[in-house]
């Protein structure tokens, strides 16, 4: 880790083992029997986590001893051995190596790159940022080791042989596999080996670097130019345990309001009240269910946040009340850049109270975003977060139901913010180079906490930029994608890796944000969007309109088919969010998460699981009408035909344009709703239960879908069982009395569908 010499001594304070070396200090913190924190701060800059808000100081079930110049720490499940220069190796309870620090000199590739980069720059070429971190940890690699996570990085599911930079980056050009940085910084990965699995969370908000075996087959590496070496080693029996450990530290995604799981329509270019009304009317006219319409920057007065353009929206309250009668909820965009404009109350208040970032001389820092010259709220200051949150009341009073945070990397038009721009981090001052990666995180936190306090409902906050732990406060989308097949293909590993990184409520812009989707691409994209936790069609000003009715009847019918399917699946998807809040498990799951010992699942980029019961294998190649599907071990049922198929094989599936291959695992009871135009249109008092197999079981969750009363025990749990034509259920009422009135039980495993109506 560092050239800090031999271990001289150590002492214990609660669950922290303080280590004294010849030339420095560090510590190990034992979080629990599976998680150990490793910390070394050569610059004495301190630990200032934004991801971890709990205090983990009460675990004491471990032993420690010093032997042969080493410190040996044991919990029930793992052993950590600390050696000179703060090398730390981890072993399981049987003494088998999980992962060891790499002790040899690192490959010289980066030094050569840096020298070559200087030559290229001198000739006027643009080059990628090089890994020249001062602080780093290298871990030994095994030949078939796979890596997952790291947020919304481009490329394929398995990150082995790639390298990345954690630096929230607004780059609207078509992102390809070689992109090393994108909108989000989630410095967490899962390592899957032949016979073990572990995770690493590197909690450092500065620009950090991850080399997942790109420069050498002998080691992987993570590091930074600033801050501390502060990482958490997470162990478990499987990948689900690792996600559970990571989200124990950083938090899980809270249950959303049910309507937020419905279909959402958006465009940068809905100019005025007439445009928004036309979209709402057209959704209902074409019988395409829809719950949300998003208002992009055009609704504001000169792009001033928390304002309305009175010409385009003369009476926002009346306008939103009318939309609400159609079942439409409005979500408005909010950017952090505040127009520099005397007389604009938000600017005046912020300037008066010194709520904006400054340069090193204390002068308010100015850059440009949509309003022109703009200033940046200092969200690291709790007073600023409270002030920012309260400003949303002007929108809530008009009937706005959700907030969409954009441009919060933070983005800027006149070059990036300099590293030395001054921000607050609670009670201390720091700079942009430390705050950059958590700027969007703090903005989402400010919005979430106010909406929760003001409305009592579960806030719906969307963010483009985030850091580890943002899942506690917001949903997210993958940013400005393009209407190209490569980005549809990339959507699957991107969403799966976000889920593996703790961000469960995520989606892509269906159809693509930039450029123009072909009818075929739109049809195939909605088949992926249907299963994405955040299901939103969004496009850019100047592109082809991509609302469903802008295409020919065949595409409209396909679009309607999959939006209807989404609404039918809402009880199952909601159950997955309930499970996720308890366990950290994502809604949309990489195949490897459910079948980690299956080599075919470990690099599966073109299909995914929805929970553990549904397998989706979308067509993502232009012109394809057949799909090579892989079904893991066990028996599966074709969702469309109910045909039973034995797994553990690849096979070719006929998939014309209107068909997305979907399979349900044998033993599943799949809950579904009857059709609806929007959430709230009808009472959700009937539950359809589709049975797959001769024996099946399922646990279903029900609450009021709106507020936080479920955390006080107001919910119902239904246990359904089916065995040899006999269906039984039990229900536990925990203070929530709006029970179902009817079950429709359908045996899908029979040649002819057999349904039984049960009146409760």
C-alpha positions in Angstrom: 0.0 0.0 0.0 2.6 2.5 1.1 6.2 2.3 2.0 5.5 2.7 5.8 7.7 -0.1 7.1 7.3 -2.9 9.6 4.6 -3.1 12.2 5.8 -1.8 15.5 2.6 -2.2 17.6 -1.2 -2.2 17.6 -4.0 -1.5 20.0 -7.8 -2.0 20.0 -10.5 0.6 20.5 -14.0 -0.9 20.3 -14.0 -2.6 16.8 -11.0 -0.6 15.4 -7.6 -2.2 15.4 -5.1 0.7 15.3 -1.8 -0.2 13.6 1.5 1.6 14.2 4.1 1.2 11.5 7.7 2.5 11.4 6.7 5.4 9.1 2.9 5.7 9.5 -0.3 4.5 10.9 -3.6 2.9 9.7 -6.4 0.8 11.0 -8.8 -2.0 10.3 -12.4 -1.7 11.4 -14.3 -4.9 11.9 -17.9 -4.1 10.7 -19.2 -7.6 11.1 -18.2 -11.2 10.5 -18.0 -10.6 6.7 -16.9 -6.9 6.3 -13.6 -5.3 7.3 -12.6 -1.7 6.6 -9.0 -1.0 5.7 -7.9 2.6 6.2 -4.6 4.5 5.7 -4.4 8.3 5.4 -0.9 9.4 4.6 -2.0 13.0 3.9 -4.0 13.2 7.2 -7.0 14.5 5.2 -9.5 12.5 7.3 -12.5 10.3 6.4 -15.6 12.2 5.1 -17.9 9.5 3.8 -21.1 10.6 1.9 -22.1 7.0 1.2 -22.2 5.6 4.7 -24.4 7.4 7.2 -24.6 4.7 9.9 -22.1 4.3 12.7 -20.8 0.7 12.8 -18.9 0.6 16.1 -20.6 -2.1 18.2 -19.2 -5.4 16.7 -16.8 -7.2 19.0 -16.9 -10.9 18.0 -13.4 -11.0 16.7 -9.9 -11.9 17.9 -6.5 -10.4 17.2 -2.9 -11.3 17.8 0.6 -10.4 16.8 2.8 -13.2 15.4 6.0 -13.2 13.4 5.7 -9.5 12.6 2.1 -9.8 11.4 -1.2 -8.9 12.9 -3.9 -11.7 12.5 -7.5 -10.7 12.9 -10.3 -13.4 12.9 -14.0 -13.3 12.8 -16.4 -16.3 12.4 -16.1 -16.2 8.6 -12.9 -14.5 7.6 -9.3 -13.9 8.6 -7.3 -10.8 7.8 -3.5 -10.9 8.0 -1.7 -7.6 8.0 2.0 -7.4 7.1 4.7 -4.8 6.7 3.9 -1.8 4.5 0.2 -2.4 5.3 -0.3 -5.4 3.0 -3.5 -7.1 3.9 -4.6 -10.6 2.8 -8.0 -12.2 3.4 -8.8 -15.9 4.0 -12.0 -17.8 4.7 -12.8 -19.7 7.9 -10.9 -22.7 6.5 -7.8 -20.8 5.8 -8.2 -20.7 2.1 -7.2 -17.5 0.3 -10.0 -15.2 -0.8 -7.7 -12.5 -2.1 -4.2 -11.2 -1.4 -2.5 -7.9 -1.9 -0.1 -7.9 -4.9 3.4 -7.3 -3.7 5.5 -7.2 -6.9 6.3 -4.0 -8.8 3.5 -2.9 -11.1 3.6 -3.1 -14.9 5.3 -0.1 -16.5 2.4 0.3 -19.0 1.1 3.5 -17.4 4.4 5.2 -17.2 5.0 4.5 -20.9 1.5 5.7 -21.6 2.1 8.9 -19.8 5.3 9.6 -21.7 3.6 8.8 -25.0 0.7 11.0 -24.0 2.9 14.0 -23.5 4.3 13.6 -27.0 0.8 13.3 -28.5 -0.4 16.4 -26.5 2.5 18.3 -27.8 1.4 17.5 -31.4 -2.1 18.7 -30.6 -3.8 15.3 -30.1 -6.5 14.6 -27.5 -5.6 11.7 -25.1 -7.4 9.9 -22.4 -6.8 10.6 -18.7 -4.0 8.4 -17.5 -3.9 6.4 -14.3 -1.2 8.3 -12.4 -2.7 7.9 -8.9 -0.5 8.4 -5.9 -2.4 6.1 -3.7 -3.4 2.6 -4.8 -4.1 -0.9 -3.8 -3.3 -3.9 -6.1 -4.9 -7.3 -5.6 -3.8 -10.6 -7.0 -5.8 -11.9 -10.0 -6.8 -15.4 -10.9 -7.0 -16.6 -14.5 -10.8 -16.8 -14.7 -11.8 -14.1 -12.3 -14.8 -11.9 -13.4 -15.7 -8.4 -12.2 -19.1 -6.8 -12.0 -20.5 -3.5 -10.7 -18.8 -0.1 -11.0 -22.1 1.6 -11.8 -23.2 2.7 -15.3 -19.9 2.2 -17.1 -20.2 1.5 -20.8 -19.3 -1.9 -22.4 -20.1 -5.4 -21.4 -21.3 -7.0 -18.2 -18.0 -8.5 -17.1 -15.4 -5.7 -16.5 -12.3 -8.0 -16.6 -9.6 -6.5 -18.8 -11.0 -3.0 -18.8 -10.1 0.1 -16.8 -12.3 3.0 -15.6 -12.2 6.5 -14.0 -14.7 7.6 -11.4 -15.3 11.2 -12.3 -18.9 12.2 -13.0 -18.8 13.2 -16.7 -21.4 14.8 -19.0 -20.4 13.7 -22.4 -23.4 13.6 -24.9 -21.4 12.0 -27.7 -22.2 8.4 -28.5 -20.7 6.4 -25.7 -18.8 3.3 -26.6 -16.9 0.6 -24.9 -13.7 2.7 -24.6 -15.4 5.3 -22.3 -13.8 5.3 -18.9 -16.0 7.8 -17.2 -19.7 8.5 -17.4 -22.4 10.3 -15.3 -22.1 8.2 -12.1 -19.3 7.3 -9.8 -19.9 4.1 -7.9 -16.5 2.7 -6.7 -17.7 -0.7 -5.9 -17.1 -4.0 -7.6 -17.8 -7.7 -7.1 -15.1 -10.3 -7.9 -16.3 -13.7 -8.9 -13.7 -16.5 -8.9 -14.1 -20.2 -9.5 -14.8 -21.0 -5.9 -15.2 -17.8 -4.0 -16.6 -14.3 -4.3 -15.8 -11.0 -2.6 -16.5 -7.2 -3.0 -14.5 -4.0 -2.7 -16.0 -0.6 -1.9 -13.4 2.1 -2.3 -15.0 5.0 -0.4 -13.0 8.0 -1.9 -14.9 10.8 -3.5 -11.9 12.2 -5.4 -11.1 11.1 -8.9 -10.4 7.4 -8.6 -9.1 4.8 -10.9 -10.0 1.1 -11.4 -7.8 -1.3 -13.5 -9.6 -4.6 -13.7 -6.7 -6.5 -15.1 -6.2 -4.4 -18.2 -2.5 -3.7 -17.8 -1.6 -7.1 -16.3 -3.1 -10.5 -15.9 -1.4 -10.7 -12.4 -3.3 -7.9 -10.6 -6.3 -5.6 -10.5 -5.9 -2.2 -8.9 -7.8 0.8 -7.6 -6.4 4.1 -6.4 -6.7 7.9 -6.3 -4.6 11.1 -6.4 -6.1 12.5 -3.2 -7.8 11.5 0.0 -7.3 8.3 1.9 -7.0 4.6 1.2 -10.4 3.8 2.6 -11.9 0.5 1.4 -14.3 -2.1 2.6 -13.6 -5.8 2.0 -16.9 -7.6 1.8 -17.2 -11.4 1.9 -20.1 -13.8 1.5 -21.2 -17.2 0.2 -22.5 -15.8 -3.0 -22.9 -12.5 -5.0 -26.2 -11.8 -3.3 -24.4 -11.8 0.1 -21.9 -9.3 -1.3 -24.7 -6.9 -2.5 -26.3 -7.3 0.9 -23.0 -6.3 2.6 -22.5 -3.3 0.4 -26.1 -2.1 0.8 -25.8 -2.7 4.6 -23.1 0.0 4.4 -24.6 2.4 1.9 -28.3 1.8 2.2 -31.1 0.2 0.1 -33.7 1.6 -2.3 -36.9 2.5 -0.4 -40.2 1.3 -1.7 -41.5 3.8 -4.4 -45.0 5.0 -4.9 -46.7 2.5 -7.3 -47.5 5.1 -10.0 -43.7 5.8 -10.4 -43.5 2.2 -11.8 -45.9 3.0 -14.6 -45.1 4.3 -18.0 -43.6 7.8 -18.3 -43.4 10.0 -21.4 -40.9 12.8 -21.9 -39.2 15.0 -24.4 -37.0 18.0 -24.4 -39.3 20.0 -26.6 -42.8 19.9 -25.0 -42.9 23.7 -25.2 -46.2 24.7 -23.6 -49.5 23.7 -22.0 -50.9 22.8 -25.4 -48.1 20.3 -26.0 -48.4 18.7 -22.7 -52.2 18.4 -23.1 -51.8 16.9 -26.5 -49.5 14.2 -25.1 -52.0 13.3 -22.3 -54.9 13.2 -24.7 -53.0 11.1 -27.3 -52.0 8.6 -24.6 -55.7 8.1 -23.7 -56.9 8.2 -27.3 -54.4 5.4 -28.4 -55.1 3.4 -25.3 -51.5 3.4 -24.2 -51.4 3.4 -20.4 -49.4 6.3 -18.9 -48.9 7.7 -15.5 -46.3 10.5 -15.9 -45.4 13.3 -18.3 -42.1 15.0 -17.8 -41.5 18.7 -18.3 -38.0 19.6 -19.5 -36.4 23.0 -19.2 -38.9 24.8 -21.5 -41.5 25.1 -18.7 -39.3 27.6 -16.8 -39.0 31.3 -17.2 -35.7 31.8 -19.0 -34.4 28.5 -17.5 -34.6 30.0 -14.0 -35.2 27.1 -11.7 -38.4 27.1 -9.5 -40.2 29.4 -11.9 -42.9 29.0 -14.6 -43.0 30.6 -18.0 -46.3 32.5 -17.7 -46.9 32.6 -21.5 -46.4 28.9 -22.0 -48.1 27.9 -18.7 -50.4 30.8 -17.7 -52.1 28.8 -14.9 -49.9 25.8 -13.9 -52.1 24.8 -11.0 -55.2 24.6 -13.2 -53.3 22.9 -15.9 -51.9 20.2 -13.6 -55.3 19.7 -11.9 -56.8 19.0 -15.4 -54.0 16.5 -16.1 -54.6 14.8 -12.7 -58.2 14.1 -13.7 -56.8 12.1 -16.6 -54.5 10.2 -14.3 -51.4 12.1 -15.4 -48.7 13.1 -12.8 -46.3 15.8 -13.7 -42.5 15.6 -13.0 -40.5 18.7 -13.6 -36.8 19.0 -14.3 -34.5 21.0 -12.0 -30.9 21.9 -12.8 -28.5 23.1 -10.1 -27.2 26.1 -12.2 -28.9 29.3 -10.9 -29.1 32.2 -13.3 -26.9 35.1 -12.3 -29.7 37.7 -12.3 -30.3 40.4 -9.7 -34.0 40.5 -8.9 -34.4 36.8 -9.3 -35.3 35.8 -5.8 -33.4 32.4 -5.8 -30.2 34.1 -6.9 -30.7 37.0 -4.5 -31.3 34.8 -1.4 -28.5 32.5 -2.2 -26.0 35.4 -2.8 -27.1 37.1 0.4 -26.6 34.0 2.5 -23.4 32.9 0.8 -25.0 29.7 -0.4 -23.0 29.4 -3.7 -19.6 27.9 -4.4 -16.8 30.5 -4.6 -13.3 30.7 -6.1 -10.3 30.5 -3.8 -10.6 34.2 -3.0 -14.1 33.9 -1.8 -15.8 35.4 -4.9 -18.9 33.6 -6.1 -17.9 31.3 -8.9 -19.7 31.8 -12.2 -19.9 29.4 -15.2 -22.5 29.0 -17.9 -25.4 26.5 -18.2 -28.8 26.8 -19.8 -29.7 30.2 -18.2 -26.4 31.7 -19.3 -24.1 32.9 -16.6 -24.9 30.7 -13.6 -23.8 30.0 -10.0 -23.7 26.7 -8.2 -25.5 25.9 -4.9 -23.1 24.5 -2.3 -25.0 21.3 -1.4 -22.3 20.2 1.0 -23.7 22.8 3.4 -26.7 21.5 5.3 -28.2 25.0 5.4 -28.1 25.1 1.6 -29.7 21.7 1.3 -32.6 22.8 3.5 -33.0 26.1 1.6 -32.8 24.2 -1.7 -35.4 21.7 -0.6 -37.9 24.4 0.6 -37.7 26.1 -2.8 -39.6 23.0 -4.3 -42.7 24.1 -2.5 -43.5 26.5 -5.4 -43.7 23.4 -7.6 -45.5 21.2 -5.2 -48.2 23.9 -4.6 -48.9 23.7 -8.4 -49.4 19.9 -8.2 -46.0 18.7 -9.3 -45.5 15.1 -8.1 -41.8 14.4 -8.8 -38.5 16.1 -9.4 -36.0 15.3 -12.1 -32.4 16.4 -11.3 -30.3 16.9 -14.4 -26.9 18.6 -15.2 -25.7 17.8 -11.7 -22.3 16.3 -12.4 -22.2 19.4 -12.2 -22.3 20.2 -16.0 -20.9 23.5 -17.3 -20.7 25.1 -20.7 -17.6 27.3 -20.3 -15.2 24.5 -19.5 -15.1 22.3 -16.4 -15.2 23.7 -12.9 -11.6 24.2 -11.7 -10.3 21.9 -9.1 -9.9 24.7 -6.6 -13.5 26.0 -6.6 -14.4 26.1 -2.9 -17.3 24.1 -1.5 -18.4 23.2 2.0 -18.4 19.7 3.4 -20.7 20.3 6.3 -18.5 22.1 8.9 -15.3 22.3 6.8 -14.2 23.8 3.6 -12.9 21.8 0.7 -12.6 22.0 -3.1 -14.3 20.8 -6.2 -11.9 18.0 -6.7 -13.3 16.3 -3.6 -16.9 17.4 -4.0 -17.4 16.8 -7.7 -18.4 13.1 -7.5 -20.9 13.7 -4.7 -22.4 17.0 -6.0 -25.4 15.2 -7.6 -25.7 12.9 -4.5 -26.0 15.9 -2.2 -28.5 17.6 -4.5 -30.7 14.4 -4.6 -30.5 14.1 -0.8 -31.6 17.7 -0.4 -34.6 17.2 -2.7 -35.6 13.8 -1.2 -35.5 14.9 2.4 -37.6 18.0 1.8 -40.2 16.1 -0.3 -40.5 13.5 2.3 -41.0 16.0 5.1 -43.4 18.2 3.2 -45.7 15.6 1.6 -45.3 12.6 3.9 -45.2 10.5 0.7 -42.4 8.5 -0.8 -40.5 11.0 -2.8 -39.9 10.5 -6.5 -36.5 12.0 -7.4 -34.6 11.2 -10.5 -30.9 12.0 -10.9 -28.4 11.8 -13.7 -25.2 12.0 -11.5 -24.7 10.1 -8.3 -22.3 8.4 -5.9 -22.5 5.2 -3.8 -25.5 5.5 -1.5 -27.6 7.7 -3.8 -30.0 4.8 -4.0 -31.4 5.9 -0.7 -32.6 9.2 -2.2 -33.2 8.8 -5.9 -33.9 6.8 -9.0 -31.5 7.3 -11.9 -31.3 7.0 -15.7 -28.2 6.3 -17.7 -28.1 9.8 -19.3 -27.9 11.0 -22.8 -27.9 7.8 -24.9 -28.4 7.6 -28.6 -31.0 6.1 -30.9 -28.6 3.4 -32.1 -28.6 -0.4 -31.8 -25.3 -0.3 -29.9 -27.0 1.6 -27.1 -30.0 -0.7 -27.0 -27.5 -3.6 -26.7 -25.5 -1.7 -24.0 -28.7 -0.9 -22.0 -28.8 -4.5 -20.6 -25.3 -4.7 -19.1 -25.5 -1.1 -18.0 -28.8 -1.6 -16.0 -27.6 -4.9 -14.7 -24.3 -3.5 -13.4 -26.2 -0.6 -11.8 -28.3 -3.1 -10.0 -25.2 -5.0 -8.9 -23.9 -1.6 -7.6 -26.9 -1.0 -5.3 -28.8 1.2 -7.7 -32.0 -0.7 -8.2 -34.5 1.9 -9.5 -32.9 2.6 -12.9 -33.7 2.9 -16.6 -32.5 4.2 -20.0 -34.2 6.7 -22.3 -36.4 4.3 -24.3 -35.9 4.9 -28.0 -32.7 6.8 -27.3 -32.3 10.5 -26.4 -30.2 11.7 -29.4 -30.6 10.9 -33.1 -33.7 9.2 -34.5 -34.9 5.7 -33.8 -36.1 3.5 -36.7 -39.5 1.9 -36.2 -37.8 -1.5 -35.6 -35.4 -0.1 -33.0 -38.3 1.6 -31.2 -40.3 -1.6 -31.1 -37.3 -3.6 -29.7 -36.4 -0.9 -27.2 -39.9 -0.8 -25.6 -39.5 -4.6 -25.1 -36.5 -3.8 -22.9 -38.0 -0.7 -21.3 -41.1 -2.8 -20.3 -38.9 -4.6 -17.7 -36.7 -1.7 -16.7 -37.5 -0.4 -13.2 -37.7 3.2 -14.6 -39.8 3.0 -17.8 -39.4 6.3 -19.6 -39.4 7.3 -23.3 -37.3 10.5 -23.6 -35.9 12.3 -26.7 -34.0 15.5 -27.5 -35.0 18.7 -29.1 -34.4 18.6 -32.9 -34.8 14.8 -33.1 -37.7 12.9 -34.6 -40.7 12.7 -32.3 -40.8 9.2 -30.8 -44.1 9.1 -29.1 -45.8 5.7 -29.9 -48.4 7.2 -32.3 -45.7 8.9 -34.4 -45.0 5.5 -35.9 -47.1 3.2 -38.1 -50.0 1.1 -36.6 -47.8 -2.0 -36.3 -45.4 -0.2 -34.0 -48.2 1.4 -32.0 -49.7 -2.0 -31.4 -46.4 -3.4 -30.3 -45.8 -0.5 -28.0 -49.3 -0.8 -26.5 -48.8 -4.6 -26.0 -45.6 -4.1 -23.9 -46.8 -1.1 -21.9 -49.9 -3.2 -21.0 -47.7 -6.0 -20.0 -45.8 -3.7 -17.8 -48.9 -2.7 -15.9 -50.0 -6.3 -15.6 -46.6 -7.1 -13.9 -46.8 -4.2 -11.4 -47.6 -6.4 -8.4 -44.6 -8.6 -9.2 -42.3 -5.6 -9.8 -43.5 -4.0 -6.6 -42.8 -7.2 -4.7 -39.2 -7.0 -6.0 -38.8 -3.5 -4.6 -40.1 -4.7 -1.3 -37.5 -7.5 -1.3 -34.9 -5.0 -2.4 -35.4 -2.6 0.5 -34.8 -5.5 2.9 -31.9 -7.2 1.1 -30.4 -4.7 -1.4 -31.2 -7.0 -4.3 -32.0 -5.3 -7.6 -35.2 -5.6 -9.6 -33.5 -6.2 -13.0 -30.8 -8.8 -12.4 -27.8 -10.0 -14.4 -28.1 -13.7 -15.2 -24.9 -14.3 -13.2 -26.6 -13.0 -10.0 -29.0 -15.9 -10.0 -26.7 -18.5 -11.7 -23.2 -17.5 -10.7 -21.7 -21.0 -11.1 -23.0 -21.2 -14.6 -20.2 -20.2 -17.0 -22.8 -19.3 -19.7 -24.4 -16.8 -17.3 -21.1 -15.1 -16.3 -20.7 -13.2 -19.6 -24.3 -13.0 -20.6 -24.9 -9.5 -22.1 -28.1 -9.9 -24.0 -30.6 -11.3 -21.5 -31.5 -10.8 -17.9 -33.7 -11.8 -15.0 -36.6 -9.9 -13.6 -36.3 -11.0 -10.0 -35.6 -14.7 -9.7 -38.7 -16.0 -11.6 -38.7 -14.3 -15.0 -36.0 -14.6 -17.7 -36.1 -12.0 -20.5 -34.0 -12.5 -23.7 -34.8 -9.4 -25.9 -33.9 -9.1 -29.6 -31.2 -6.4 -29.8 -29.9 -6.9 -33.3 -31.2 -5.0 -36.3 -33.2 -7.2 -38.7 -33.2 -10.3 -36.4 -36.4 -12.4 -36.2 -34.9 -15.2 -34.2 -33.0 -15.1 -31.0 -30.5 -17.6 -29.5 -31.7 -18.0 -26.0 -29.9 -19.6 -23.1 -32.0 -21.2 -20.3 -30.2 -22.2 -17.1 -30.8 -25.5 -15.4 -34.3 -26.4 -14.4 -37.6 -26.3 -16.3 -39.1 -23.1 -17.8 -42.3 -22.0 -19.4 -42.6 -19.9 -22.5 -44.6 -16.9 -21.3 -46.5 -16.6 -24.6 -47.3 -20.2 -25.4 -47.0 -21.9 -21.9 -44.8 -24.5 -23.5 -42.6 -26.3 -21.0 -38.8 -26.2 -21.9 -36.0 -28.0 -20.2 -33.1 -25.7 -19.4 -29.3 -25.9 -19.3 -29.1 -25.3 -23.1 -29.0 -22.8 -25.9 -31.7 -22.9 -28.5 -33.1 -20.7 -31.3 -36.4 -19.0 -30.6 -38.6 -17.4 -33.3 -39.1 -13.8 -32.4 -40.9 -11.6 -35.0 -41.0 -7.9 -34.3 -43.8 -8.1 -31.8 -42.3 -10.9 -29.8 -39.8 -10.6 -26.9 -38.8 -14.0 -25.7 -39.9 -14.3 -22.0 -39.7 -17.4 -19.8 -41.1 -18.2 -16.3 -39.3 -20.6 -14.0 -41.2 -23.7 -13.0 -42.5 -23.5 -9.5 -43.5 -19.8 -9.9 -46.8 -18.2 -8.9 -46.7 -14.9 -10.9 -49.0 -12.2 -9.5 -50.6 -9.8 -12.1 -53.1 -7.0 -12.2 -56.0 -6.5 -14.6 -55.5 -3.9 -17.3 -55.5 -0.2 -16.4 -54.9 3.1 -18.1 -53.0 4.4 -15.0 -52.3 3.7 -11.4 -55.4 4.9 -9.5 -57.8 4.4 -12.3 -59.4 1.5 -10.5 -59.3 -0.2 -7.1 -56.5 -2.8 -7.0 -58.8 -5.4 -5.4 -58.3 -8.3 -7.8 -55.1 -10.3 -8.1 -54.4 -12.7 -11.0 -52.2 -15.6 -9.9 -50.6 -17.5 -12.8 -49.3 -21.0 -11.8 -46.3 -22.5 -13.6 -45.8 -26.2 -12.6 -47.6 -28.8 -10.5 -46.2 -27.3 -7.3 -45.5 -23.7 -6.8 -45.3 -21.1 -4.1 -44.9 -17.3 -3.7 -45.0 -14.6 -1.1 -46.8 -11.4 -2.1 -46.6 -8.0 -0.4 -49.3 -5.3 -0.2 -49.5 -1.8 1.3 -51.1 1.5 0.5 -48.4 2.2 -2.3 -48.0 5.8 -1.2 -46.5 6.7 2.2 -44.2 5.4 4.8 -46.8 3.7 7.0 -45.4 0.4 5.9 -42.4 1.0 8.0 -44.7 1.1 11.0 -46.1 -2.3 10.1 -49.1 -1.3 8.0 -49.0 -3.9 5.3 -50.2 -7.4 4.3 -48.2 -10.5 3.5 -49.8 -13.2 1.4 -48.3 -16.7 1.2 -49.6 -18.6 -1.8 -49.1 -22.4 -2.3 -50.2 -24.6 -5.1 -49.8 -28.4 -5.1 -51.5 -30.9 -7.4 -54.5 -28.8 -8.3 -55.0 -27.5 -4.8 -54.5 -23.8 -4.1 -54.2 -22.4 -0.6 -53.2 -19.1 0.9 -52.6 -17.4 4.2 -52.5 -13.7 4.9 -50.9 -11.7 7.7 -52.6 -8.4 8.3 -50.4 -5.9 9.9 -52.6 -2.9 10.3 -53.5 -2.6 6.6 -57.1 -3.5 6.0 -57.5 -2.9 2.2 -57.4 -6.6 1.3 -58.0 -8.1 -2.1 -61.6 -9.1 -2.9 -60.8 -11.7 -5.5 -58.1 -14.0 -6.7 -58.1 -15.4 -10.3 -56.0 -18.5 -10.2 -54.8 -19.7 -13.6 -52.8 -22.9 -14.1 -50.5 -22.0 -17.0 -48.8 -25.4 -17.0 -51.8 -27.1 -18.4 -52.3 -27.4 -22.2 -55.5 -25.5 -21.9 -55.5 -22.6 -19.5 -57.5 -23.4 -16.4 -58.7 -20.5 -14.2 -60.5 -20.5 -10.9 -62.1 -17.4 -9.4 -61.8 -17.2 -5.6 -63.9 -14.6 -3.8 -62.3 -13.6 -0.6 
